[in-house]
Amino acid sequence: MSDSHTAIETVDREGRCVIDVSALPTSVYGSRSPVWWGNTLLMLTESMSVGLCVAAYFYVRQNFASWPPPNPNAQPPLFHPTPDLPLPSAELGVMLASCALMYWIDRAARALDATRAKLGLWTVFAIVLVLIVCRFYEFRAVHFRWNDNAYASIVWTLLGLHLTYLLVAAGEFFILAAWLCCASLDEHHAHDINLTGIYWYWTVAVWALLYAVIYLGARML
Amino acid sequence: MTGTGVTLASVSIDLQVHDTYFVVAHFHYVLIGGAVFPLFGAFYYWFPKWTGRLLDSRLGWINVALTFVGFHLTFWPMHALGLGGMTRRRYTYPAETNWGSLNALATVGAFLMGLGVLTFILNVLWSRKRGRLAGGNPWDADTLEWATTSPPPAWGFDQIPTCYGRAPMWENPPDAATVTGLTLRKRQVLCTTLLDAAPDHRYDLAGESIWPLLTAVSVAGMLLLGGIFNPWWAVIFLGVMALALFGWFWTSTAARNEPNVFRRGISQPKGDSDER
């Protein structure tokens, strides 16, 4: 923080001791900001939900002789119906790459470069839309309906839980990009973009975990 | 409710007193002694800050005496009744059980407590209009709410006070500094550092808005309509809530840049009119 952005102890016109805070900034990054705490605690509680669902996945594993359980109703019957790997792997790669894009957007927003931030936000919004569409093909690639057995239920729950995070991210990217189309980029919204970025990194990290559990777990457990 | 569980969670005690009057006696003892008495205390303590007038002291003593005696008279005999075998949720019993006298005692106690609460209500009604004027800090208390007038203005303080310790009303020097430099043109508050509470930055709050209410209504719609009648309501109101959040985001920024939503109807000082 530079000296011009500090509180000054001074004396007002009546000679009373005052602390003049008019030079303090109105938008700050990181743990100094109340909104940062709101965002962080949201991620904390949602991480708890993810953790509980993952724990449920491993608990359900105990009740089955083979994992995933065979699907005798399929035509032809599937004896080891592992969920298909290509699509979620591609998703993981796209998400990790989008983190670099998000970092680039964050840098542009901090520099108050509205044009680059807007371009980046629309791009990442389009990427999330594609990911959401892919998610529906992933449900199909589980080879079970959600109510066929406990394995199917917990896998659908994990995929669906992460789908809600994607939907929230899509909403955030959309509203910020739309805002930049209608108004100029100020420090408050640069901060909003920064927080959305943190949320997106978290969403990607959760997907990396769920990818390991759902797709590698079905092959290794 | 934790307090009610400590004793009764012990299996050996629970085996003896389960579903007896002891349970009723015990949890009322804990709840009234642990929560209701402090609530009354808090009411006497902050009533002057709230209304500008003190509650009457003599009526207060009558109130506490009646409630205290009535409380013990009501619930103490019920412990003994429970240990003596009287089950809970019963409205009558044979005379041979010899529970009559202790139950009569509890009834007298309940009426005494009722009189105590009645005294309290009369005290509030009377003191609201005719009680002694309190002034800013009638108790010589140490915390900051007593630094402003009673009742306080809608904006709390004319000058934002500073703290020189945990008991600012006792520790602050007479010429303690106040904070200046926040704008009056919008709802701006001062954020401090987490541990040292040094001024850190100014934080703009949203202005008046209908969107938070719509968000809350959609949450209620999700849980009540979706939880009881049809799960699709949850999906529908999730969409409504998303729209409400978008509207909230969009308009709060507009309100943040809107001048003078704060202290409406109050004349602004001349000169550097957008600061206090």
Interface residues (C-beta under 8 A of the other chain):
Chain A: A7 E9 D12 R16 C17 V18 I19 D20 V21 S22 A23 L24 P25 T26 S27 V28 S31 R32 S33 P34 G171 I175 W179 A183 H188 H189
Chain B: Q159 T162 D175 A176 A177 T178 V179 T180 G181 L182 Q188 L190 C191 T193 L194 A198 P199 D200 H201 R202 Y203 D204 A242 L245 F246 F249 W250 T253 R256 E275
